[in-house]
């Protein structure tokens, strides 16, 4: 009997191994096919037709199309596409006629985004998120807000949106969404299963985390890419908040009203006592775990560093300390006091930073070779105002971002958008670029549209259709509100 059981288990393992190998082969074939097709299409479009531009611009067009194909099909990871872009630019544009012995330093130009002050600003945001998570400061703050608003359903929904929105302004929206799931999943256990308000609570996390990141430069990668692409013409930390916070808040208010109407609560009061036991949420397995007790002094230091950093960021026009210099405070402070260690540094989303760097490098290549100006001449802008340019490209980026990473979509769009806007008015360039970057955050129609959507969907307590109404409303009204606000204050 035991022998027969052993043979059965062995056959099962062989079958599983065969299926795994088969799936791996299919995956490799898909990667090879999409990679090859992306390469061939980009090569044919860039080099076969005759364009009225220089050879370097042809090469830049090939790199742009190749990267776009890989980002759209996700044949390889998005950050790997960024590394490929930099490598191709160095190889094909950094050395004239492939003369590697020339001693040319032109190739270093395409590596310059690695030393961009913007990268340190974004790195500070990641480290602040890690410190808040490690000291449980994020969970503590969220629980304080929820107990403050009370147990009325509409107040609870408002509290969840407010705290998620506020945290997403300064830490990654992905980290914020994961943390907020710590709060809302136990809360759902106190709500009747037939109460549609449970769906509203989860969608509140989606609303706050996606739109809160719009408000600051470090809130979401598209913002950082826009600032990097604009260079000296980019808004400061405070100026970005003035440009982005009001439209984000208006759209949040509209979506909050929509969610309350669509998923009204059948209960008058909801018990909040369950969330007192919450300490940590593991998003990889959707379960709760108990972390070691954090010394109170570490929490106090974390709060102190947060307050000092944010205040200095917001008051930079008064003391004139560069926001990048201020970013060194959390980077150094949290490591100096042992709140962040080497293991925490390795867990930072370096793939996101690489994706931003690759996008900035791609923009440099498109601009230096003159490809952006050539593309701009192909788009008829005669008689079109900056307002129409903002609206057209804002809606284009929303549509694209619903089906691919909004960071990758912004990487592809911004060099072209900036060049097109420059043909109308140099002063309008910043407004158009900012409008496009903000609109990328309104893409939330599908579970895979943004990381917060995917995190909430992974709880298996919402359906794909729940995102659709929310996403379509944001996609239609969001760009309109942002463009209207930017045009009003410009």
C-alpha positions in Angstrom: 0.0 0.0 0.0 2.8 2.4 1.0 4.7 1.5 -2.2 1.6 2.3 -4.3 1.1 5.6 -2.5 4.7 6.5 -3.1 4.4 5.7 -6.8 1.3 7.9 -7.0 3.0 10.8 -5.3 6.0 10.4 -7.6 3.8 10.5 -10.7 2.0 13.5 -9.3 5.3 15.4 -8.8 6.4 14.5 -12.3 3.1 15.7 -13.7 3.4 19.0 -11.8 7.0 19.4 -13.0 6.0 18.8 -16.6 3.2 21.4 -16.3 5.6 23.9 -14.7 8.1 23.4 -17.5 5.4 23.7 -20.1 4.2 27.0 -18.6 7.8 28.3 -18.4 8.3 27.4 -22.1 5.1 29.2 -23.1 6.2 32.2 -21.0 9.6 32.3 -22.7 8.0 32.0 -26.2 5.7 35.0 -25.3 8.6 37.1 -24.1 10.7 36.2 -27.2 7.8 36.8 -29.6 6.7 40.2 -28.1 10.3 41.3 -27.7 11.1 40.5 -31.3 8.0 42.0 -32.7 8.6 45.2 -30.7 12.1 45.4 -32.1 11.1 44.7 -35.7 8.2 47.2 -35.7 10.3 49.9 -34.1 13.2 49.2 -36.6 10.9 49.3 -39.6 9.0 52.4 -38.6 12.2 54.3 -37.6 14.5 53.4 -40.5 12.6 52.3 -43.5 10.5 55.4 -44.4 12.3 58.6 -45.3 12.0 61.3 -42.7 13.2 64.9 -42.9 15.4 64.5 -39.8 19.0 63.5 -38.9 20.2 60.0 -38.4 20.4 60.5 -34.6 16.8 61.3 -34.5 16.0 58.1 -36.4 17.9 56.2 -33.7 16.0 58.0 -30.9 12.7 57.2 -32.7 13.7 53.5 -32.8 14.6 53.6 -29.0 11.3 55.4 -28.2 9.1 52.9 -30.2 11.0 49.9 -29.0 10.6 51.0 -25.3 6.9 51.8 -25.9 6.3 48.3 -27.3 8.0 46.6 -24.4 6.2 48.8 -21.8 2.8 48.2 -23.4 3.2 44.4 -23.8 5.1 44.0 -20.5 7.3 41.4 -22.3 10.0 42.2 -19.7 9.7 44.1 -16.4 9.2 47.9 -16.7 12.4 48.7 -14.9 14.4 46.4 -17.3 13.0 48.4 -20.2 14.4 51.6 -18.6 17.9 50.0 -18.3 17.7 48.8 -21.9 16.8 52.4 -23.0 19.9 53.8 -21.2 22.1 51.1 -22.7 20.8 51.7 -26.2 21.3 55.4 -25.9 24.9 55.0 -24.8 25.6 52.4 -27.5 23.9 54.1 -30.4 24.0 57.8 -29.5 26.9 58.1 -27.1 29.7 57.2 -29.6 29.8 58.6 -33.2 30.0 55.8 -35.8 30.6 53.3 -32.9 34.1 54.7 -32.3 34.5 53.5 -28.8 38.2 54.5 -28.8 37.5 58.1 -29.5 37.5 59.1 -25.8 34.1 60.8 -26.3 32.3 61.8 -23.1 28.9 62.2 -24.9 27.6 58.9 -23.5 27.8 60.3 -20.0 24.9 62.6 -20.9 22.5 59.7 -20.8 23.5 58.6 -17.3 23.0 62.1 -15.8 19.5 61.4 -14.6 21.1 59.0 -12.0 22.5 62.1 -10.2 19.3 64.1 -10.6 18.3 65.9 -7.4 14.8 64.5 -8.1 16.0 61.0 -7.3 17.1 61.9 -3.8 13.7 63.6 -3.3 11.9 60.4 -4.3 14.3 58.3 -2.3 13.5 60.3 0.8 9.8 59.5 0.2 10.5 55.8 0.1 12.6 56.0 3.3 9.9 57.9 5.1 7.4 55.3 4.1 9.7 52.5 5.4 10.2 54.3 8.7 6.4 54.9 9.1 5.7 51.3 8.5 8.5 49.9 10.7 7.5 52.0 13.7 3.8 51.5 13.0 3.3 55.2 12.9 1.1 54.9 9.8 -1.3 52.4 11.5 -1.4 54.5 14.7 -2.3 57.6 12.8 -5.0 55.9 10.8 -6.6 54.4 13.9 -6.5 57.8 15.6 -8.3 59.5 12.7 -11.0 56.8 12.4 -11.8 56.9 16.2 -11.9 60.6 16.0 -14.6 60.7 13.2 -16.9 58.3 15.0 -18.9 55.3 14.0 -21.3 56.8 11.4 -20.8 55.2 8.0 -20.4 58.4 6.0 -17.9 59.7 8.6 -15.9 56.5 8.5 -15.7 56.7 4.7 -14.6 60.3 4.9 -12.0 59.4 7.5 -10.5 56.5 5.4 -10.3 58.8 2.3 -8.7 61.7 4.3 -6.0 59.6 6.0 -5.2 57.6 2.8 -5.1 60.8 0.8 -2.9 62.6 3.3 -0.4 59.7 3.7 -0.2 59.3 -0.1 1.0 62.8 -0.4 4.3 62.0 1.3 4.8 58.2 1.0 4.2 55.9 -2.0 0.5 55.2 -2.8 1.3 51.5 -3.0 2.7 51.5 0.6 -0.3 53.6 1.8 -2.8 51.2 0.2 -1.1 48.2 1.8 -1.2 49.9 5.2 -4.8 51.0 4.9 -5.8 47.4 4.2 -4.6 46.8 7.7 -7.4 48.9 9.0 -10.3 48.2 6.6 -10.2 44.4 6.4 -10.8 43.9 10.2 -13.4 46.6 10.0 -15.3 44.7 7.3 -15.8 41.8 9.8 -18.0 44.1 11.8 -20.2 44.9 8.8 -23.0 42.6 7.6 -22.2 40.7 4.5 -25.2 42.0 2.6 -24.3 45.6 3.4 -22.9 47.2 0.2 -21.0 49.7 2.4 -18.2 47.2 2.7 -17.4 47.8 -1.0 -17.5 51.5 -0.4 -14.9 51.2 2.3 -12.5 49.4 0.0 -13.0 51.8 -2.8 -12.3 54.6 -0.4 -8.7 53.2 -0.2 -8.5 53.3 -4.0 -9.7 56.9 -4.2 -7.4 58.2 -1.4 -4.3 56.4 -2.4 -4.5 57.1 -6.2 -5.5 60.7 -5.9 -3.5 61.7 -2.9 -0.2 61.0 -4.7 -1.1 63.8 -7.2 -0.7 66.5 -4.6 3.1 66.4 -4.2 6.2 65.8 -6.3 7.1 62.6 -4.4 3.5 61.3 -4.2 3.7 59.3 -7.5 6.3 58.7 -10.2 4.5 60.6 -13.0 4.8 63.8 -11.0 8.6 63.2 -10.6 9.0 62.5 -14.3 7.2 65.8 -15.2 9.4 67.8 -12.8 12.6 66.1 -14.2 11.5 66.7 -17.8 10.8 70.4 -17.2 14.2 71.0 -15.6 14.7 74.6 -14.7 11.1 75.4 -15.6 9.7 72.9 -13.1 7.6 74.1 -10.2 8.9 73.9 -6.6 7.6 71.6 -4.0 5.1 74.2 -2.7 4.2 75.4 -6.2 3.3 71.8 -7.2 1.0 71.5 -4.2 -0.8 74.7 -5.2 -1.2 73.4 -8.8 -2.2 69.8 -7.9 -3.9 69.7 -4.5 -7.2 71.6 -5.3 -8.2 69.6 -8.4 -7.3 66.3 -6.6 -9.5 67.4 -3.7 -12.4 68.3 -6.0 -12.3 64.9 -7.7 -12.0 63.1 -4.4 -15.2 64.9 -3.2 -17.1 63.9 -6.3 -16.0 60.3 -6.1 -16.8 60.1 -2.4 -20.4 61.3 -3.2 -20.6 58.7 -6.0 -19.4 55.8 -3.8 -21.9 56.8 -1.0 -24.8 56.9 -3.5 -23.8 53.6 -5.2 -23.0 51.7 -2.0 -25.2 53.1 0.8 -24.9 51.6 4.2 -27.8 49.5 5.6 -26.5 50.0 9.1 -26.7 53.2 11.1 -23.5 52.6 13.2 -20.4 50.5 12.7 -18.3 49.1 15.5 -14.7 50.3 15.3 -13.4 48.3 18.3 -12.0 45.6 15.9 -9.3 47.8 14.5 -7.7 48.3 18.0 -6.0 44.9 17.6 -4.5 45.7 14.2 -0.7 45.9 14.0 0.6 44.9 10.6 -0.7 43.7 7.3 1.2 41.3 5.0 0.0 42.1 1.5 1.8 39.1 0.0 -0.5 36.6 1.8 -3.4 38.8 2.8 -3.0 38.1 6.5 -2.4 39.8 9.8 0.8 39.4 11.7 2.1 40.7 15.0 5.3 42.7 14.9 7.8 43.1 17.7 7.1 46.0 20.0 8.7 49.2 18.8 10.4 51.4 21.5 8.5 54.6 22.1 11.6 56.8 21.5 11.8 55.5 17.9 8.3 56.5 17.3 8.9 59.9 18.7 12.1 60.4 16.6 10.1 59.3 13.5 7.4 61.8 14.2 10.0 64.5 14.8 11.8 63.8 11.5 8.6 63.7 9.6 7.4 67.0 11.0 10.7 68.8 10.4 11.1 67.4 6.8 7.5 68.3 5.8 7.7 71.8 7.3 11.0 72.5 5.6 9.6 71.3 2.3 6.5 73.5 2.7 8.4 76.6 3.8 11.2 76.4 1.2 10.3 79.8 -0.3 11.0 81.4 3.1 14.3 79.8 4.0 15.5 79.0 0.5 16.9 75.6 1.4 16.6 73.3 -1.6 14.0 70.6 -1.3 16.7 68.1 -2.3 18.8 69.2 0.6 15.9 68.8 2.9 15.4 65.3 1.6 18.7 64.3 3.2 17.2 64.8 6.7 15.1 61.7 6.6 17.7 59.8 4.6 20.4 60.4 7.2 18.2 60.8 10.3 16.4 57.5 10.1 19.6 55.5 9.4 21.5 57.5 12.0 19.1 56.5 14.8 18.8 52.9 13.6 15.2 53.2 12.6 16.1 52.1 9.1 18.8 49.5 8.6 20.5 47.8 5.7 17.7 45.3 5.2 15.2 48.1 4.9 17.3 49.8 2.3 17.3 46.7 0.1 13.5 46.6 0.3 13.0 50.1 -1.1 11.3 50.2 -4.5 14.5 50.6 -6.5 12.6 49.3 -9.6 10.4 52.5 -9.4 13.5 54.7 -9.2 15.1 52.9 -12.1 11.9 53.4 -14.1 11.9 57.1 -13.4 15.6 57.4 -14.4 15.0 55.5 -17.6 12.1 57.8 -18.5 14.2 60.9 -17.8 17.1 59.5 -19.9 14.6 58.7 -22.8 13.4 62.3 -22.7 17.0 63.5 -22.9 17.7 61.4 -26.0 14.5 62.5 -27.7 15.3 66.2 -27.0 19.0 66.1 -27.8 18.5 64.5 -31.2 15.7 66.8 -32.2 13.1 64.1 -32.5 10.7 65.9 -30.2 10.7 69.0 -32.5 10.2 66.8 -35.6 7.2 65.1 -34.0 5.8 68.4 -32.9 5.8 69.6 -36.5 3.7 66.6 -37.5 0.9 67.5 -35.1 -1.3 70.3 -36.4 -1.5 72.9 -33.7 -2.3 75.9 -35.9 -5.1 77.8 -34.2 -5.1 75.5 -31.2 -4.8 77.1 -27.7 -2.8 75.6 -24.9 -6.1 74.7 -23.3 -7.0 72.3 -26.1 -3.5 70.8 -26.1 -3.8 70.2 -22.4 -7.2 68.5 -22.7 -6.3 66.4 -25.7 -3.1 64.9 -24.2 -4.6 64.6 -20.8 -7.3 62.4 -22.0 -4.9 60.4 -24.2 -2.6 59.6 -21.2 -5.7 58.6 -19.1 -6.7 56.1 -21.7 -3.2 54.7 -22.1 -2.6 54.6 -18.3 -5.6 52.4 -17.8 -4.0 49.6 -19.7 -0.3 50.0 -18.8 1.8 51.5 -16.0 1.0 55.2 -15.6 4.7 55.8 -15.0 5.6 54.1 -18.4 2.8 56.0 -20.1 4.2 59.3 -18.8 7.7 58.3 -19.9 6.4 57.9 -23.4 4.1 60.9 -23.6 6.0 63.7 -21.9 8.9 64.3 -24.3 6.3 64.6 -27.2 3.9 66.7 -25.1 6.5 69.2 -24.1 7.7 69.6 -27.7 4.2 70.1 -29.0 3.4 72.7 -26.3 6.5 74.6 -27.1 5.3 75.2 -30.6 2.3 77.2 -29.2 3.9 79.0 -26.3 7.0 78.4 -24.2 5.2 79.6 -21.1 2.5 77.0 -21.7 4.9 74.1 -21.7 5.0 73.6 -17.9 1.2 73.7 -17.6 0.7 71.1 -20.3 3.3 68.8 -18.9 1.8 69.1 -15.4 -1.7 68.5 -16.7 -0.6 65.3 -18.4 1.3 64.1 -15.3 -1.7 64.7 -13.1 -4.1 63.1 -15.5 -2.1 59.9 -15.4 -3.3 59.4 -11.8 -6.9 59.4 -12.8 -6.5 56.0 -14.5 -8.3 53.5 -12.2 -10.9 51.7 -14.4 -9.3 48.2 -14.0 -7.9 46.2 -11.2 -4.5 46.3 -12.9 -4.6 50.0 -13.7 -2.7 51.0 -10.6 -0.9 49.2 -7.7 -3.6 50.4 -5.1 -6.3 48.9 -7.3 -4.5 45.6 -7.5 -3.9 45.5 -3.7 -7.6 46.2 -3.0 -8.7 43.7 -5.6 -6.4 41.0 -4.1 -8.5 41.0 -1.0 -11.1 39.2 -3.1 -13.8 41.4 -1.5 -14.4 43.6 -4.6 -15.2 42.8 -8.2 -13.7 44.2 -11.4 -17.0 46.0 -12.2 -16.7 48.0 -8.9 -13.7 49.8 -10.3 -15.4 50.6 -13.6 -17.9 53.3 -12.6 -15.3 54.9 -10.3 -12.6 54.8 -13.0 -14.8 56.1 -15.8 -16.0 59.0 -13.6 -12.4 59.9 -12.7 -11.2 59.5 -16.3 -13.9 61.9 -17.6 -14.0 64.5 -14.9 -10.4 64.4 -13.6 -8.6 65.8 -16.6 -11.3 68.4 -17.0 -11.0 69.6 -13.4 -7.1 69.6 -13.5 -6.9 71.4 -16.8 -9.6 73.9 -15.7 -7.7 74.7 -12.5 -4.3 75.0 -14.2 -5.8 77.2 -16.9 -7.5 79.4 -14.3 -4.4 80.1 -12.2 -2.0 80.3 -15.1 
